Amino acid sequence: MADEEKDTEEAPEEEKKKKSPIILVAVLVLIGLVLAGGISFFITTKMMAETATETVNEHHDPGKFIKLGDAKEGILVNVGGQKAGKFLKAGIVLEMNPGKKSNLTEEGALLPEAETKILDTTMQILRSAKLDEFDATKQDDLKKKIKDELNTKLGPGSVYDVYITSFLLQ
């Protein structure tokens, strides 16, 4: 009987020794899950914040529409370098942010400084573009490039969108 009592006394100690590694593994797994969840939450919220700022720009008050260049003709520029001998006649309309008082007057006309920056930047983009960039399938890229450059020069959010109303390359 004494042997049986010793066996029952040693059994709880062995169970405790066996349970402690199991508990340790369970705790480590829980800590790993919490860390993984925290990291994925951080990454997801950071990604969502970046896309949220892009969608905010899509919803805005109506802008002021400004046609670049001559009222009838639009812009006439040589493209593809001097040796190419190609000319582009384009009607480009900008949708400007009416809240940017550094670019527009109270009446909605362009200030001379802003007009100069807009025409210079647009002409540089059109002159430096290769002929294949004027393909109809790549017009969205060209409009985005003009918009991004103008927003860099005039300040973020100055140009809502760029519209090409006529396009003649010869």
Secondary structure, 3 states (H helix, E strand, C coil): CHHHHHHHHHHHHHHHHHHHHHHHHHHHHHHHHHHHHHHHHHHHHHHHHHHHHHHHHHCCCCCEEEECCECCCEEEEEECCCCCCEEEEEEEEEEECCCCCCCECCCCCECHHHHHHHHHHHHHHHHHCCHHHHCHHHHHHHHHHHHHHHHHHHCCCCEEEEEEEEEEEC
